[in-house]
């Protein structure tokens, strides 16, 4: 299997970013909350943006407004990180 790393700092692959996006993460900040990608040196943030694309995300507007709990039930890693 050929793994394409997006985030070298935390060893996050394109596939992992796509999986988090499938679970509801719509922005690089939500990806970072789910797996830490983009939180160290930041060089991967543009690649994450490209992977997420500019498609419609039904929860993006609520999440961007800081609506509590918008994604926490859908992204287990995000819920766990907030509980810690």
C-alpha atoms as an extended CHARMM CRD file, in Angstrom:
* protein
*
        84  EXT
         1         1  UNK       CA              0.0000000000        0.0000000000        0.0000000000  PROA      1               0.0000000000
         2         2  UNK       CA              1.2950000000        3.4230000000       -0.9420000000  PROA      2               0.0000000000
         3         3  UNK       CA              0.6150000000        5.9350000000        1.8370000000  PROA      3               0.0000000000
         4         4  UNK       CA              0.6690000000        9.6080000000        0.9950000000  PROA      4               0.0000000000
         5         5  UNK       CA              1.3860000000       11.6230000000        4.1020000000  PROA      5               0.0000000000
         6         6  UNK       CA             -0.2970000000       14.9810000000        4.5060000000  PROA      6               0.0000000000
         7         7  UNK       CA              1.0620000000       15.8010000000        7.9590000000  PROA      7               0.0000000000
         8         8  UNK       CA              4.6280000000       14.6830000000        8.5820000000  PROA      8               0.0000000000
         9         9  UNK       CA              4.5910000000       15.9630000000       12.1600000000  PROA      9               0.0000000000
        10        10  UNK       CA              1.8750000000       13.5260000000       13.2480000000  PROA      10              0.0000000000
        11        11  UNK       CA              2.0450000000       10.9220000000       10.4530000000  PROA      11              0.0000000000
        12        12  UNK       CA             -1.4480000000       11.6570000000        9.1080000000  PROA      12              0.0000000000
        13        13  UNK       CA             -2.2340000000       10.3250000000        5.6380000000  PROA      13              0.0000000000
        14        14  UNK       CA             -4.5870000000       11.5650000000        2.9320000000  PROA      14              0.0000000000
        15        15  UNK       CA             -6.7960000000        8.5640000000        3.6490000000  PROA      15              0.0000000000
        16        16  UNK       CA             -7.1030000000        9.5160000000        7.3190000000  PROA      16              0.0000000000
        17        17  UNK       CA             -8.0630000000       13.0870000000        6.3990000000  PROA      17              0.0000000000
        18        18  UNK       CA            -10.7010000000       11.7430000000        4.0080000000  PROA      18              0.0000000000
        19        19  UNK       CA            -12.0630000000        9.4210000000        6.7080000000  PROA      19              0.0000000000
        20        20  UNK       CA            -12.4470000000       12.3310000000        9.1450000000  PROA      20              0.0000000000
        21        21  UNK       CA            -14.1180000000       14.3650000000        6.3960000000  PROA      21              0.0000000000
        22        22  UNK       CA            -16.5300000000       11.4840000000        5.7470000000  PROA      22              0.0000000000
        23        23  UNK       CA            -17.4170000000       11.5430000000        9.4440000000  PROA      23              0.0000000000
        24        24  UNK       CA            -18.2990000000       15.2330000000        9.2850000000  PROA      24              0.0000000000
        25        25  UNK       CA            -15.1270000000       17.3190000000        9.5450000000  PROA      25              0.0000000000
        26        26  UNK       CA            -15.5650000000       20.1490000000        7.0530000000  PROA      26              0.0000000000
        27        27  UNK       CA            -12.6900000000       22.5010000000        7.8300000000  PROA      27              0.0000000000
        28        28  UNK       CA             -8.9560000000       22.2000000000        8.5230000000  PROA      28              0.0000000000
        29        29  UNK       CA             -9.6850000000       23.2370000000       12.1240000000  PROA      29              0.0000000000
        30        30  UNK       CA            -12.0920000000       20.3150000000       12.5260000000  PROA      30              0.0000000000
        31        31  UNK       CA             -9.5400000000       17.9450000000       10.9860000000  PROA      31              0.0000000000
        32        32  UNK       CA             -6.9740000000       19.2940000000       13.4700000000  PROA      32              0.0000000000
        33        33  UNK       CA             -9.3530000000       18.6610000000       16.3530000000  PROA      33              0.0000000000
        34        34  UNK       CA             -9.8980000000       15.1090000000       15.1800000000  PROA      34              0.0000000000
        35        35  UNK       CA             -6.2770000000       14.0650000000       14.5380000000  PROA      35              0.0000000000
        36        36  UNK       CA             -3.8730000000       16.9850000000       15.2670000000  PROA      36              0.0000000000
        37        37  UNK       CA             -2.9340000000       17.4280000000       11.5890000000  PROA      37              0.0000000000
        38        38  UNK       CA             -2.0050000000       21.0580000000       11.0140000000  PROA      38              0.0000000000
        39        39  UNK       CA             -1.3920000000       21.9240000000       14.6520000000  PROA      39              0.0000000000
        40        40  UNK       CA              2.4090000000       21.7650000000       14.7700000000  PROA      40              0.0000000000
        41        41  UNK       CA              4.3260000000       23.3860000000       11.9200000000  PROA      41              0.0000000000
        42        42  UNK       CA              1.2220000000       24.1300000000        9.8250000000  PROA      42              0.0000000000
        43        43  UNK       CA              2.7650000000       23.2630000000        6.4700000000  PROA      43              0.0000000000
        44        44  UNK       CA             -0.0060000000       20.7280000000        5.7490000000  PROA      44              0.0000000000
        45        45  UNK       CA             -2.9750000000       23.0660000000        6.2140000000  PROA      45              0.0000000000
        46        46  UNK       CA             -3.1800000000       24.0170000000        2.5290000000  PROA      46              0.0000000000
        47        47  UNK       CA             -3.0500000000       20.3670000000        1.4970000000  PROA      47              0.0000000000
        48        48  UNK       CA             -5.8460000000       19.5860000000        3.9660000000  PROA      48              0.0000000000
        49        49  UNK       CA             -7.8700000000       22.4590000000        2.4920000000  PROA      49              0.0000000000
        50        50  UNK       CA             -7.3410000000       21.0070000000       -0.9740000000  PROA      50              0.0000000000
        51        51  UNK       CA             -8.4500000000       17.5420000000        0.1610000000  PROA      51              0.0000000000
        52        52  UNK       CA            -11.5810000000       18.9640000000        1.7440000000  PROA      52              0.0000000000
        53        53  UNK       CA            -12.3380000000       20.9470000000       -1.4010000000  PROA      53              0.0000000000
        54        54  UNK       CA            -14.8770000000       23.6800000000       -1.6780000000  PROA      54              0.0000000000
        55        55  UNK       CA            -17.9330000000       21.4350000000       -1.6790000000  PROA      55              0.0000000000
        56        56  UNK       CA            -20.9630000000       22.1440000000        0.4230000000  PROA      56              0.0000000000
        57        57  UNK       CA            -20.8740000000       20.9360000000        3.9960000000  PROA      57              0.0000000000
        58        58  UNK       CA            -24.2420000000       21.0970000000        5.7250000000  PROA      58              0.0000000000
        59        59  UNK       CA            -22.6600000000       21.5920000000        9.1500000000  PROA      59              0.0000000000
        60        60  UNK       CA            -19.9640000000       24.0860000000        8.1260000000  PROA      60              0.0000000000
        61        61  UNK       CA            -22.0320000000       27.2060000000        8.7790000000  PROA      61              0.0000000000
        62        62  UNK       CA            -23.0310000000       26.0600000000       12.2800000000  PROA      62              0.0000000000
        63        63  UNK       CA            -19.5040000000       24.9270000000       13.0880000000  PROA      63              0.0000000000
        64        64  UNK       CA            -17.9920000000       28.1940000000       11.8720000000  PROA      64              0.0000000000
        65        65  UNK       CA            -20.4090000000       30.0740000000       14.1230000000  PROA      65              0.0000000000
        66        66  UNK       CA            -19.0790000000       28.0950000000       17.0870000000  PROA      66              0.0000000000
        67        67  UNK       CA            -22.2740000000       26.1200000000       17.6220000000  PROA      67              0.0000000000
        68        68  UNK       CA            -21.4780000000       23.7270000000       20.5100000000  PROA      68              0.0000000000
        69        69  UNK       CA            -21.6060000000       20.0120000000       19.8170000000  PROA      69              0.0000000000
        70        70  UNK       CA            -22.0930000000       20.3090000000       16.0640000000  PROA      70              0.0000000000
        71        71  UNK       CA            -19.5440000000       17.6260000000       15.2570000000  PROA      71              0.0000000000
        72        72  UNK       CA            -18.5680000000       16.0870000000       18.5770000000  PROA      72              0.0000000000
        73        73  UNK       CA            -21.0880000000       13.2460000000       18.2750000000  PROA      73              0.0000000000
        74        74  UNK       CA            -19.8930000000       12.4380000000       14.7560000000  PROA      74              0.0000000000
        75        75  UNK       CA            -16.1420000000       12.4930000000       15.2930000000  PROA      75              0.0000000000
        76        76  UNK       CA            -15.1550000000       10.2210000000       18.2010000000  PROA      76              0.0000000000
        77        77  UNK       CA            -11.5960000000       11.6190000000       18.4070000000  PROA      77              0.0000000000
        78        78  UNK       CA            -12.9870000000       15.1290000000       18.7180000000  PROA      78              0.0000000000
        79        79  UNK       CA            -15.3510000000       14.1200000000       21.4980000000  PROA      79              0.0000000000
        80        80  UNK       CA            -12.5500000000       12.3200000000       23.3360000000  PROA      80              0.0000000000
        81        81  UNK       CA            -10.1530000000       15.2720000000       23.0460000000  PROA      81              0.0000000000
        82        82  UNK       CA            -12.7380000000       17.6440000000       24.4910000000  PROA      82              0.0000000000
        83        83  UNK       CA            -13.4390000000       15.2690000000       27.3880000000  PROA      83              0.0000000000
        84        84  UNK       CA             -9.7690000000       15.1320000000       28.3740000000  PROA      84              0.0000000000
